[in-house]
Amino acid sequence: MQDIADRAGVSKALVSMVFRNVAGPSEATRNRVTEIADELGYRHNRAAALLSLRRTRLIGVMAEIGNSFHTELVDFLVDDAERAGYDVVLGPVTATRTQARAVDMLLEFQCEALVLLGPQLDAAMLRAIDERAPVVSVGRRLPGTTVDTIRTADGRGVGMIVDHLVALGHTDIIHASASGAIGADRASGYTRAMNRHGLEPQIVVSGFTEMAGAATAALLDRDELPSAVVCVNDRCAIGLLDAIQKDGIDVPGDMSITGYDDSQLAQLTHIALTSVSQDPREQARRAVAAVLERLDDGRTEPVSVVLRPRLSLRSTTGPAPHRSRTRRRRARSR
């Protein structure tokens, strides 16, 4: 920086102001300093500059690397963070890396705040993390904590699916559920909606992955299929869809299938999955806004944002098939 200042005939402090984009230097001076920096091959050491200010301007994002919906959220989060002058560090959750380890890594990188996508960590652990860096939970309800939450009304979203299926004449509707807080909220929404229509809730334990959806297919009685299966998310639904279509079962002629997340995979023409949108664009915007309020505006009270879900109708749902049934439950456990 001193070399640039000497050649430009200005002070080192003025060069620093140019690189930090601080008001003061004229446009001509800025252009001159930038041209000389390019000639000398100088690159501003952003990390060192932020270290001197005791800031990293890094937002840590924990996401499941195999979850396409998380991928969409990360894309939007990076865009919104950069607009606000922050960078994103990704803490990937994989088959061999737990959520807790991903969070530890983000804290080791001195991220100033953490955005956790679909956290399954218990409330006590989340409070402990929040004491080290502000936490924004995306997708999970966390009552009674200091953690900011951004989510969609999952119960309402699943209820919209049940209402849609009932309107198509379906009465034998199974829910492929998953463990954890998010799965519990969606199962609760399914149960309330079924009760509202005077129908018997039927829940089978599945999971959030394609493999879980495929395993769920093995639990269905091929001779007495349910008329519809409401899956806990798109990945589960796609795994189920793939497995039953291999068996020659027509969707939606023989059975309707729905997902949740309205991911990019669900929108592909050859999948065309009826699903519920969580509006990842808006969730990301709200999450970054919450981080900025914590870090730059000094907000200390937690906020909770609940977005309205939107049902996206596609070709995996149709009128209930006309076939006689002698039993109400069509899933058998192993």
N, C-alpha and C positions, 0 to 999 in steps of 0.2 A: 504493500500500500504506500510505503514511503517512496519507492521508486516511481510509482504512478504520480504521486503528488509532486515530486521533483520535476518530472518531465512536463506535467501540466501547469506548473507554476502556481500550485495552490497548496493549502495545508493538508496534512494527513487527515485531520478531523473532517475537512470538507469532502475528501474522498470517501471516508466512512459514511458520511451522510448520504452520498450518492448511492452507495451499495445498499444502505438500509432503507432507501427510498423515503428519506425524511425531507420534509418541506424546507426550502431555503436556497439550495443551489439553483442557478438559472438553467434553462433548458440547454443553452449553449455549453455551459460548464458540464452538465450531465453527459452530453454527447461526447465532449472532448475526453472526459475521464473514461467513459466506456470504450471509446476507440483505442485509447492508450492501453487499457487493460487487455483488450483483445490482442493488440500487437505484442504485448509482453507475455501473453498466455496465462494471465492471472485468473484464478477462479476464487470467488469469495467463499471463505470457509464458514458456511452457515452454522455448522455445529459448534465451532469455537465461539462464534459471536453470541449464540444463544446461551452457551455455557457461562459466558461472562455475565449474562443477564439472569442466570439461574433459571433459565427456561429451556425446554426442549421443543415446545410446540408440536409434540407428537401425541396423537390419539391412538390408543391401542384398541384393536378390534378383534375380538374372539369369534371365530366362525368355524363351522364344520366344513372341512375342505371338500367333502363329497356331497354337500347339500346345495343343489342348484339354486334354491331360494336364497340361501345365505350368500351365494355368489352374486346374485342380483343386488342384494342389500349392500354388499361391500363396494360394488361398482358405484352406487349412488353415494355411499358414505365418503369414498375417496374424492368424488367430485365436489361435494358440499364442503368437505374439510379444506380442500385446496382453495376454494373460493374465500374461505375465512382465514387463510394464511397458515393453515396447519397441514401436517403430513400424517399419513396413516401407517401404523405398523401392524401387520397381520399376525395374529396368534392362532395358527391353525390347529384345529382339533381333528385328530385322525384315529385310526384303529389302535394305534400304539401311543398316542398322546392324549391325555385326559384334559378336561376343561380346566382343572386346577393347575396342571402343568403349563397350559397355554397362558393362563393368567399370570403365573409366576414369571414366565418369560417376558411378558409385556411390562411387568413392573421392573424387571431387571434392565429393560431398555429405557427406563425412566420416563415412561409415557405419563403425561400429565393427567389424563383421564382415560377411562376404559368404557367401550361400548361392547356389551356382551350380547351376542345373538343367541336367543333360545337357551339361556343358562339353566342348567339342572342342578347347580350348586345349592346347598341348603342356605336358608335365610341368614343363619349365624355367620357362615363363611362370607356371604356377600356383604354383610355389615362390616366385617373385619377388613375386607378389601376396600370398601368405601372409605374407611378411615385412613387408608394410605393414598388413595387417589379417587376422585369422584367417579361413580359408576352409573351408567345408564343401561338398564336392562331392556332389550327389545324382544317382544313376543311373549313375555311371561308376567303374570300378575303377581305382585309382591306386596301384599298389604302389611302395614305396620313396620316398614323398614325405612331407612334413610336413603334408599336407592331410588333414583329416578326410573320411571317405567314408561315405555312407549309400546303400545300393543293395540291389536284389533280386538273387538268384542267377540272372542272365539265362540262362546256359547250361542250368541245370536247368529253367528255365521253358520254353525252346524245346524241350528234350528231352521235357517233359510233353506238348507239342502233338504231336510226332512219335509218341510212344507212343500217344496217343489216336487218331491217324489210322491207325496200323498196326493197332490193335485193331479198327478199322472196315473193315479189308481193303485199305487203300491201300498201294501199293508204289511208284507213280510220283509222288513228292512233290518238288516244286521249292521252293527257298527264294529269295524276293525279298529280297536283302540291301541293305546301305548301307555307305558308307565311314565311317571313324572308329572309335574304340575301342569304342563301344557296339555298332555294327553288327558289328564283328569278334567280339565276345564272343558275340553271338547266332548268328552264322554258325558259330562253333566248336561251340556247343551243338547246333546242327542236325546238323553233320557227325558229331559223336560219336554222336548218337542214331541216325542212319541207319546208321553202321557197326555199331553194336550190334545192329541188326536185320538185318544182312547186306544192306542196300540201298545202291544207288549214290547218293551225294550229287549234287545238281544245283543249282547256285547261279547265279542271274542277278543282274547288278548293277542295283539299283533305287535307292531312296532313302527318306527319311523323310516325304515329302510326298504329298498326294493326286495331284499331277501326276506324280510318280514312279511311283505305282501305276498310273495310267492308261497311262503309257508302257510299263510292264511288260506290260500287256494286249496291246500291239501286237507283242510278241515271241513270244507264244504261237501255236503252229500250231493254227488252228481245226479242222483235220481230225484232229489227233492231240493233243488237249488232255491235260495232266497230270491225274491224278485229284485232286490237291490242291496248293495253293500256301500255303506258310507265309510270311507277310509279316513284315518286320522290326518293324513297329508298326501300330497301328490306322489311322493316316492313310493309309499305303501300301495297306493292305487295303481301305479304303473307296474309294480311288481306283480300285483294280483291280476291285472289286465293281461299281462304277458303270459302268465301261467295258465289262465283259463282259456285264452284264445288258442294256445297250443293243444288244448284238449278238445277243440272244436266247438266251444261254447260261444254263441253269438252275443255280442254286446252292441246295442242294448236289447236285441230281440229276446234273448233268453234271460238276461240279467243286466241291470243297470249298475254302473260303478261311478262313484264320485270321489274327488280328492279335496285337498285344502292347501292353499298357498297361491294357486293360479300361476305356477312357475312357467318359465319359458318352455320347458319340456311339455307341460300340459297343453300349451298353445300350438304345438306342432301339429300339422294337418293330419298325419297318420296316427296321432294319439287322440287329439281333440277331446280332452278330458273336461267334463263338467267339474268346476272347482270354485272355491271362494277366494277372491283377491283380498290380500292384506294391504295393498297399496304400498309396496316397498319404497317407492319414490318419496311418499309423504312420511313414512316411518323414518327413513334416513334423514330427511330434512329436520324433523322434530328432534331426532337423537343428537344431531350436531348442534342444533340450537340450544338444547339442554346443556351440552358440554360447554358451549360458549358462555351461557349464563352463569355456570359454576366457576369457570376459570377467569373470565374477563369482567363479569358484572358483579361477582361476589355473592350470588344467590346461595343460601345455605339450606333453605327449606326444600324438601323433596317435592317433585311434581309427578303427576300421573296423567298420561294422555291416553285416552281410549278412542280409537278410530272406528268408523262405521265400516263393516265388511260389505263386499259387493259380490253377488253371485254371477258367475260367468257360465252360461249355458252352452254346452257343445254336444257332440254326438254320442257320448257314452251313456246318456240317459234318454229314456223313451217310455212310452206307455207300458204299464205292467203287463207281463205276458198272461195269456188266458190258459191256465192249466189248473187242474184240481189239486188240492192239498189236503192231507189228512193230519198233518202235524203243524204246530206253530213254530217250533224250533227246527232250523234246517242246518245247524252247525253241530258237529260232533267233536268232542275234545279227545285228545290222545292221552 
